[in-house]
Amino acid sequence: MSAIEQVADRWARSERVVVLTGAGLSTASGIPDFRSPGGRWANYQPVPLPSFLASEAAREEYWRYKGETWPLIRAAQPNPGHLALAELARGGRLRLLVTQNVDGLHERSGFPPERLVAIHGTDSEVACLSCGRREPRERAQAEWEETKRVPRCSCGAPWKPATISFGQSLVPGDLDRSLREAAACDLFVAAGTSLVVGPINDMFTLAARGGAATAILTASDTPFDGATDWKVSEPVEVVLPRISDQVLGKRRG
């Protein structure tokens, strides 16, 4: 059997499958990743949360970058990789999906929301870091596009797209759930992620330590390539539908 067939065979025999996805899954939907040549960080330096809170100039730079990427995210559609994962979840073959992506494509793919953790937040909403209010992004985005001034909540504090910035803590409940489920799974799959961002990359170590089989489905090198049971470098949007077809076909049979 090929590596893809072996992963699918193990998936079909597993009861607690946990998946972690990253930016590489969404590149086939037209959204550039961060770290590769030509990626989003090639021409942009991230604005850490302390800078966002301290400086109007930093907030303007943050909104300028977010404004440039928003049309891509808004127009993007789930690709076959997203759809395959949604099909696996709806078929009862995926216990939890943790995504590092903020593009909302898993949500738009029909993935069951109760089985999804968006660990780095979402670009589809804005959040007020003062009063805690959240709302869909459209109104704040329209205000930015019209005035080029940082949009503000009704309490007077600046709106921020509801993603986790550098220097900003993850939601504790989301992180705890992700790590706990990884430690208890019997198959852990990393799809489209380079597994270099902590602490969420601890999911791999916890899964392996707990005795789970592990698979890394990504074109890039990762720090865990030498420790995983399977490494598949073919395009993840091609690999996941093949796995889904085999897993669900076996289950139906």
N, C-alpha and C positions, 0 to 999 in steps of 0.2 A: 504493500500500500504506500501511496505517496504520503508526505507529511500532512497535507491537507486532509486526506482521507483518514489518517490516524487521529488527527485532532477531532474530526467529526465523529469517528467511532467512539472515542473516549467521551465526547460530549453526550452522545446518545445513551451512554451507560452511566452518566453522572446524575446525581440528584440535586446538587447544590452548585450551580454554575454561577460564577461572578465574573463580570466583564468590566474592564476599565478602558475607556476610549480617550483618544487625544486628537490633536489638530490634523494629523494625517488622514483621519477618516473623512474630514470635510473638504480636503483639497479637490476631490473629484466633483464637489458641488460648486467649485469656483471660489472657495475661500482660502487664501494663502495661509500657510502655517507660519510659525514664528521664527524658527531657528535656522531653517535651510537657506541657502543663497537665494536672494530675492524675496525672502519671507518678510513678514510684517515688521520685524525688528531690524531689518537692514537699513531702513531710512527713518526709524523712529525710536527714541529712547523712552521707555515706559516712565510714567509719572507716579512715583510712590505715594501712598496715602498721606504721609506726613506733609509732603510738598503740596498735595491737593488741598489739604486743610489750611495750610499756612499762607498760600499765595494765590491771588487772583490770576496772576500771569500763568501759574502752573495749571490752574483750573481751566483757563482758556486753551492752553496747549493740549490738555487732556480732551476737552470737548472738540478741539480741532481734529485730533486724530480719530476720535470716536465718530465724528461726523463724516470723515472720509471713508471709514469702513462700513458705516451703517447701510448705505445702499446695496453693497455686496451681500451683507447678511440678510437684509430684508428681501432681496430678490432670489436668494439661494433656495434650492429645493433639495429635500433628502435624496441621497443617491442609493444605489442598490445595497450598499453596506448598511446604511441606516435601516432600510426597509427589511433586510434580512434579520437584523437584531430584533426589530419590532415583531416580526413573524415568530421568531423563536420565543420571545417573551409571551406573546398571546397564546402560543402553543404549550405553555407551561414548562419550557426548557431553558429558562433563564431566570434565576432567582433575583439578581440585582445587577443593574447597570449603573456604574459611576462614570460620569463624563467630566472631563476637564474643559470641554468646549462650552462656549457661552453663546453659540449661534442659534440655539433653539431647534436645531434640525432633528434631534431625537424626539422632541415634543411634537413636531410637525409630522413625524413619520408614523404617528399612531402608537408610539410606545406607551405601555401602561404607566401612568404617572406614579402609581404606588410602588413601582419597581425601579424608579429612576431617581438618582441623586445627581444634581448639577453642582458639583463640588466647588466650582469657581463662579457660581452665580449665572446671571443671564443678561444679555444685552437688550432684551426685549422690554425691560422695565427700567425705571429710574427709582432711586432710593434717596431719601433724605437722611443724612447721617446725624442730624440734630433731633428731629422729632420721630424718626422711624417710619414715616409714611412712605408708601410705595404706590406707583401707578404705572400704567402702560407708557411706553417711551414717547409715543407720537407727539403729544402736546409739547413736551420739553424740547424734543428734537426740532419741531417746527419753529419754536421760539428762538433756538440757537441759529437755525438757518436764516431766519428773518433779520435778526439783530446782531448776530455774532457776539452776543453777550451771554455769559453763563446763566442758564435758566435757573430760577429759584422756586423753591417750595413756598406754599402759602405762609409758612412760619418765618420766611425770610432767609433760610439757609440754602446753600446751593444744592441743586439736584446733581446726582451722580448716577450714571448707568450702573445697574445693580450687579456689577461684576466685582470679583475680589481682586483688589490691586496689591502690588508689592507693599509690604508693611501692614496689610490688613488681615485680620485673623479669619480663618475659615469658620463657618458655622459649626460650633462644637458638636451638635447632634448629628449633623451630616457626616462629619469626620469620624465620629465614634461608630456610627452605623456602618460606614464603609469599611473601616478596619476590622470591626467585629465580624462582619459577613465574610471578609476575605479569610480571616483566621479559621472560619468554620466551613469553608467551601471544600468541595472535592475536585473542582476544576476551576482554575483561574486563567482568564484570557485577557491579555493586553493587546488592544487593536488600535493601530495608528498613533501610538504614543512612544516617545523615546525613553520614557520612564526615568527622567532626570529631575522631575519636580517633586520635592518633598513638601509635606510628609506623606502625600497620597501615594508615592511610589513604594511606601512601606507595605502596601497591599500585597505586592509580589512576595516579599520576604515572609510576611505572616502566613500567606497561603502555603508557600513551600515548606515552612517550618511546621505547619499543621498537617502535612502529608498530602496536600493536594497536588495533582498534576498541573503543570503550567505550560502555557503556549503564548508566544509573542508573535503577533502578526503585524509586522511593520517593516518598511523598507530600510529604515535607519538602524544604525548600531545602537544598542542599549547597554547599560552597565550589567544587565542580567543575562546577556546572550549565552554566556558560558554555563549558566546555572539552570536554564530552562529545559524542559523536556522536548519542546518543539520550537523552532524559529522558522517562520515563513516570511520571505521577503517580497513575495508577489503583491500586486496592488490589493489593498485590503477590501476595496469595493468589489473586487472580483472574488476574493477568497471567501468572504463571509456568505454570499449567496450560495456558493458551492457547499459550504458547511451546513447551512440551513436546509438546503434541499436534501442532503444526505441524512441529517438528523431527523427531520420531520418525516421523510420518506420511511425511515426505519420505524419510527413511532407509529405511523399509520399502518405499516405492514404488520 
